[in-house]
């Protein structure tokens, strides 16, 4: 059985207890739009299991990171996004506002405004690529 946290907004979205437009769901993952989108396509791919953040991942979670990317690409394609102009990443603690693992999928990345380019700057102290996360497992 998946561990979940009733106090977590993402767990509540996954369980249908909190309103959000669900773009994808299966037994382990859910995708919904970011409430403050930085681009036309800005989606959060979350695990149904309550994993606090990317720092909590271990070698056993390698498949989770791979699946998050796979689902992100699928949803972006279905929504008409340009996969050649995309940014994927995780906020890196302590610079994360939601304590639930989620991958940001943003397209077109070239349309990010000044502040969004800072917030979602690849491989900064606060926003890291899936490759960086995988390299730490």
C-alpha positions as CSV (number, residue, x, y, z in Angstrom):
1,X,0.0,0.0,0.0
2,X,1.2,3.5,-0.9
3,X,2.2,5.8,1.9
4,X,0.2,9.1,1.7
5,X,-0.2,12.2,3.8
6,X,-3.7,13.7,4.3
7,X,-2.1,17.1,5.1
8,X,-0.3,17.2,1.7
9,X,-2.1,19.0,-1.1
10,X,-0.6,16.8,-3.8
11,X,-1.7,13.6,-1.9
12,X,-5.2,15.1,-1.7
13,X,-5.2,15.9,-5.5
14,X,-4.0,12.4,-6.2
15,X,-7.0,11.0,-4.1
16,X,-9.6,13.4,-5.6
17,X,-10.0,15.2,-2.4
18,X,-8.6,18.5,-3.8
19,X,-9.8,20.0,-7.1
20,X,-7.4,20.0,-10.1
21,X,-7.5,19.3,-13.8
22,X,-6.1,15.8,-14.1
23,X,-4.2,15.3,-17.4
24,X,-3.0,11.8,-16.6
25,X,-3.3,9.2,-13.8
26,X,-2.5,5.6,-13.2
27,X,-1.9,3.6,-10.0
28,X,1.4,5.3,-9.3
29,X,1.5,8.7,-10.9
30,X,-0.8,11.8,-11.5
31,X,-0.2,14.8,-13.8
32,X,-1.9,18.2,-13.4
33,X,-1.1,21.8,-14.5
34,X,1.0,24.0,-12.2
35,X,-1.3,26.6,-10.5
36,X,1.3,29.3,-11.5
37,X,2.3,28.2,-15.0
38,X,5.6,29.6,-16.2
39,X,4.8,28.7,-19.8
40,X,1.9,27.6,-22.0
41,X,2.6,24.0,-20.9
42,X,3.7,23.7,-17.3
43,X,2.7,20.4,-15.7
44,X,3.6,18.7,-12.4
45,X,4.1,14.9,-12.6
46,X,3.8,13.5,-9.1
47,X,4.1,10.2,-7.4
48,X,0.9,8.9,-5.7
49,X,3.2,7.7,-2.9
50,X,4.2,10.5,-0.6
51,X,7.9,10.9,-1.1
52,X,9.0,14.2,0.4
53,X,11.4,15.4,-2.3
54,X,14.2,14.4,-4.7
55,X,16.8,14.2,-1.9
56,X,14.8,11.3,-0.4
57,X,15.2,9.1,-3.4
58,X,17.5,6.1,-3.3
59,X,19.0,3.7,-5.8
60,X,15.7,1.8,-5.7
61,X,13.9,4.9,-7.0
62,X,15.9,5.1,-10.3
63,X,12.8,3.7,-12.2
64,X,10.6,6.4,-10.6
65,X,12.7,9.2,-12.1
66,X,12.7,7.5,-15.5
67,X,8.9,7.0,-15.3
68,X,8.3,10.6,-14.3
69,X,10.2,11.7,-17.5
70,X,8.4,9.2,-19.7
71,X,5.0,10.4,-18.5
72,X,6.0,14.0,-18.8
73,X,7.0,13.5,-22.4
74,X,3.7,11.6,-23.1
75,X,1.5,14.4,-21.6
76,X,3.5,17.2,-23.3
77,X,3.1,15.4,-26.6
78,X,-0.7,14.9,-26.0
79,X,-1.1,18.5,-25.1
80,X,0.7,19.7,-28.2
81,X,3.9,20.9,-26.7
82,X,7.2,21.1,-28.5
83,X,9.5,18.5,-27.0
84,X,12.5,20.2,-28.6
85,X,11.9,23.3,-26.3
86,X,11.3,21.7,-22.9
87,X,12.7,22.0,-19.4
88,X,12.4,19.2,-16.8
89,X,13.4,19.5,-13.2
90,X,12.9,19.2,-9.5
91,X,13.1,21.9,-6.9
92,X,16.0,21.0,-4.6
93,X,15.5,21.3,-0.8
94,X,15.3,23.5,1.0
95,X,14.1,25.5,-2.0
96,X,10.8,23.6,-2.5
97,X,7.5,24.8,-1.3
98,X,5.5,21.6,-1.5
99,X,6.9,18.6,0.4
100,X,5.9,16.0,-2.1
101,X,8.1,14.7,-5.0
102,X,7.1,16.4,-8.3
103,X,8.8,16.9,-11.6
104,X,8.2,20.1,-13.5
105,X,7.7,19.8,-17.2
106,X,7.7,23.2,-18.9
107,X,7.3,24.0,-22.6
108,X,8.2,26.1,-24.4
109,X,11.2,26.8,-22.2
110,X,12.3,29.6,-24.5
111,X,9.1,31.6,-23.5
112,X,10.1,31.7,-19.8
113,X,10.1,35.3,-18.4
114,X,12.9,36.8,-16.4
115,X,11.7,35.6,-13.0
116,X,10.7,32.1,-14.3
117,X,14.1,31.7,-15.9
118,X,15.6,32.3,-12.4
119,X,13.2,30.0,-10.6
120,X,13.6,27.2,-13.1
121,X,17.3,27.7,-13.9
122,X,18.7,24.3,-14.7
123,X,21.2,22.9,-12.2
124,X,21.1,25.8,-9.8
125,X,21.1,25.4,-6.1
126,X,17.3,25.4,-6.2
127,X,16.3,23.6,-9.4
128,X,18.0,20.4,-10.7
129,X,17.7,18.2,-13.7
130,X,16.5,14.6,-13.6
131,X,20.0,13.7,-14.7
132,X,21.5,15.4,-11.6
133,X,19.0,13.5,-9.4
134,X,19.8,10.2,-11.1
135,X,23.6,10.8,-10.7
136,X,23.1,11.1,-6.9
137,X,21.2,7.8,-6.5
